[in-house]
Amino acid sequence: MKNIKSLITIVLLGGALTSCNDFLNLEPLNDIVLENFWTDKSDVESVLLGAYSALQSEDCIMRMSIWGEMRSDNIVEGNNAPDAIRQICSENLLITNAYCKYNSFYDVINRANTVLHFAPIVAEKDPNYVLDEQLAHQSEAIALRCLSYWYLIRSFRDVPYVTEPSIDDEGGYMKFYVPQSPFETVLDSIISDLEYAKKGAMNKYATDEESRTRITKPAICAMLADMYLWRGRADDWQKCIDVCEEVTAYKMQEYNKLKSKQGKNCELALFNGYPLISDAPGGALSAGNSYNEIFGNKCSFESLFELPFDYNVQNNFVNNYYQSQDNEQQKSVGTIKAYEPIGNAPSTTHDVFNQSNDVRYYTSIKQRSTSFAISKYGYSTVSLTINGGKVEPSSATSYGSFRSKRSSDQANWIIYRYSEVLLFEAEAYIMMAKGMKPAGADSLATVGEQNALKDKAFKLIDAVNARSVVLDNDQVSNTNDLAKVTNYKVNETAVSKVEEILFQERRRELLFEGKRWYDLVRMARRAGNQKELITFIKKKHTAANSSKVDIQLKNPYAMYFPMYRDEVRNSKGVLKQNPAYKDDEKTEQAH
């Protein structure tokens, strides 16, 4: 006889679903009186919240960062790093590496699929479950499923694609063996699903916190913008711009209400016409305000979707891998740390920070002897004294700087925020400009159009840059300060140069947020080769390892992680290993 207790344990408490062989993590929802549970809308809500809980698990958060960041030129191994981390950082990936397990995301997918299966059934039983509520729940479930697949295909390329829930065990465990679907097929499908889900999604919820920690229409727009840039069809650039403009429209409405209510005390400002949180609001004598709001106070104006943590549910990934309370006290780094040149004093030739008054340099890293700890997410508050447009270096301990480390790890994990949407839109304008081929010297209209697109892109990039660049004691620049570094001139700067400026700004703004490796892979896919990707990441490798990295990453499949060995073997031939990786005796010995 099936019972409801199993569902509470599996779905509400976020416990891992474990099948007899751990393949895809798709164990059916056994021991449940389904007909007794799925009776009203609260049951749908409960299981839906269980899908959010599964995405919030340490396994998922860890992989969002490791898959999207650790192979990049931002991160190297830190103190007491396990072998699996050293393998990833040294580009020596083995098919036995535990971080190649992806079952935690299929847990989210199965929960979402379960909601999508039962929501229409509940709607027939519960007269209080109105259509708008049903559509909103289904939109959330679709978005959570799409987001999970988005992480999977960017990390593994071709993956098993499952859209039906596992709700019984008829047919035995073999029915859960699903062959991989191509990257392009999955991407097309999740884009189509999100375009549908956007129609029924909520614009916002009752509270700001709920609006930032549950899927909304603006969050779906951000996801679509990201995916359009990866797919890169001729009409995808305009589609990306359109959904980004939708997000800006929402944010402008919110900004106008806050400005009207708070007046001069409003911490928001318009940068090139776009509303962002000022790093040093008018009259402030210190910088760091945008960090405090986005990463310290959490669920900020700029947040589109983030995973919440508190005293009861803590973000153990940040504690274990970034700068924890322990290594703050011991003046050491975490399991992973910043690639050392990122910590060098800002200059025009700096790997990331080419402006000495860029507040993000001081809020992202903290010097520990000759190493640099990742301090983003780790501090609850940061206050940096502004002195003639300058802030103290990250290594200083003198008066004028204050950083408060969290006593427990409650940092929310941010998946999408508004500043990234502005950079998505800039990238779309750049791609449109790159696609224009002037016919000749007298083709002035086309040249003019291309210049207009470059200017639109630069305006968006500069808005993100300007809010974090402190120029005076009481203001943040809202002018083209970035142009002073790049010497940007619309008639002289090639589109490729504007594209370079864009990816430099993305790296500064989204440092350590699980984005950089995915950016490098997107660049390589678009170029049709890995030349630029290899150039970037070889910098952090030793001379002895550099040639090996060069050879390995010339294989386009090597940009992606291998399938975990046991899952391939247990699938009895259904799953195929990434061709860039071999399953042989050497791998056995390394296991």
C-alpha positions, 0 to 999 in steps of 0.5 A, a space after each residue: 500500500 502506498 502512503 503520503 509520507 514518502 512524498 513529504 520526505 522526497 519532495 518537501 524535504 528535498 531528499 535525493 531520489 536514489 535509484 538502484 543504479 543512480 542513473 539519471 536519479 529518476 526513481 519513481 515516486 514510490 509508496 505514494 497514494 497518488 489518488 489521495 495526494 493530488 487533490 487540491 492546488 496546495 499539493 501542486 504548490 508543495 511539489 513545485 516548492 520541492 523542485 526549488 528546494 532541489 535546485 537549492 541543494 549544495 550539489 546543484 549550487 556547487 556544479 553551477 559554479 564548478 561547471 561554469 567557472 572552474 576551468 576558466 582563467 578566473 580560478 585555480 585550486 586553493 588550500 587542501 583541494 581534493 584530487 577532483 578539483 585539481 583535475 579540473 583546474 589543471 584541465 586533466 579531466 577523468 571520467 571518474 571525476 565526481 563533479 561529472 555526476 549530474 543526477 542532482 539536476 535530473 532530480 529537479 527535472 523529475 520534480 518539475 515533470 511531476 508538477 506538469 503531469 498532475 497540475 491539470 488533473 488537480 485542476 479537474 478536482 479542485 474548483 478553487 484551482 483557477 486557470 491563472 494559478 495553474 498556468 503560473 505553476 506550470 510556467 514555473 515548473 517549465 522554467 525550472 526544467 529548462 534551467 536545469 537542461 540549460 546547465 546540463 547542455 552547456 556543460 555536457 553538450 548532448 544529454 538525456 532529454 526527459 519530459 515525462 515524470 517517473 511516477 511508477 516503477 512499471 517496466 523496471 529500472 531499464 525504462 529510465 535509460 534514455 539516450 542523449 539528445 543533441 545540444 541543438 535539439 534540446 536548446 530548440 526545445 527549451 527555448 520553445 518551452 520558455 516562450 510558451 511559459 512566459 505567457 502564463 508566468 507571474 510578473 511579480 509576487 506579493 513580496 519583493 523577496 518572493 519575486 526574486 526567489 521564484 520564477 517570474 516573467 522577467 526571469 524567463 526573459 533573462 533565460 531566453 536572452 541567454 539562450 538566443 545568444 547561444 543559438 545565434 540564428 539570424 532572427 535570434 539577435 532581435 529576439 534577444 533585444 526584445 526580451 531584454 527590453 521587456 526586462 528594462 520596462 519592468 525595471 523602469 516601472 519599479 524604479 519610478 515607483 521607488 524614486 517617487 517614494 524615496 526621493 533623494 534617499 533612493 539608492 538607484 540612479 539612471 546610468 545612460 538611461 538604465 536603472 541600477 544600484 549606485 555603488 556610491 549614491 549621491 553624497 556618499 563618502 564610501 563605496 560598496 553600496 551595490 555589493 551590499 544590496 546585491 550580495 549582502 542584503 540579498 533580493 535586491 532591485 537588480 535581482 531577477 532570480 536567486 536561490 535563498 539561504 538563511 540560518 536554517 538552510 545555509 549556502 555550504 558551497 560558499 563556505 567550503 569553496 570560497 572565502 569562509 569564516 574559518 579561512 578569514 580568521 586564518 588569513 588563508 584562501 578556500 578550496 578554490 581561489 582567484 587566478 593570481 594575476 586577477 589580484 594584481 593592482 589595477 592597470 590598463 594592462 590588467 587581466 580583468 580590472 583596468 581602472 584603479 577606481 573600479 569598486 568590483 576589484 575590492 569587493 571580489 577578492 581579498 589578498 592572502 599573502 601571495 594568493 587571493 581569496 574569493 570574497 564575493 558572496 563571503 562578505 555581508 557588508 563592504 565599505 570603502 572610503 573614497 578619497 579623491 576618486 580612489 579606494 584602498 587596495 584589496 591588500 590593505 588593512 589600514 583605516 578606511 576600509 571595512 568588510 564584514 564576513 558573515 558569521 554563517 553562510 547565508 549568501 543567496 546564489 544569484 542566477 540572473 540579475 539585471 546588469 547581465 541582461 544589459 550585457 546580453 542586449 549589448 552582445 545582441 547589438 554587436 552580433 547584428 553589427 558583425 553581420 552587416 557587410 558594407 557593400 562599398 565606400 558609397 554604402 554610407 547607410 549601411 555603415 551608419 547603421 553599423 555604427 548606430 548598433 555599436 553605439 547602442 552596445 557601448 551605451 549598455 556596456 558603459 552603464 554597467 561599468 559606470 555604476 561601479 567606477 568611483 570618480 569623485 567623493 560623492 558620485 559614480 560616473 554616468 559618463 563614458 568613463 570606459 572610453 578613457 581606457 578603450 579609446 572608443 570612437 564609433 567611426 574608428 573602433 571595429 565591431 570586434 573591438 566592441 565585442 572585446 570590450 563587452 566580454 571584458 566587462 562581463 568578466 568584471 561584473 560576473 566574476 566568480 558567479 559561474 559564467 566565465 567558462 560558458 562565455 568562453 565556450 559560447 565564443 568558441 562555438 560562434 567562431 567555429 574554433 577554440 583558438 581564443 578559448 585556448 589563449 585565455 586559459 593557457 595563461 594559468 597553466 604551467 609551461 609543462 602543462 600548456 602544450 597538453 592543454 593546447 592539444 586537448 582543447 583543439 578537440 571541440 568536444 573537450 570544451 565539455 565535461 565527460 559523462 560520469 563513467 558509472 552512468 555510461 557503463 550501467 546504461 548498457 550502451 544507451 549512453 555514449 561517452 564524450 568522444 574527447 575522453 576514453 574509458 580504459 585501464 588507465 582510467 580504472 587505475 586512477 579511479 
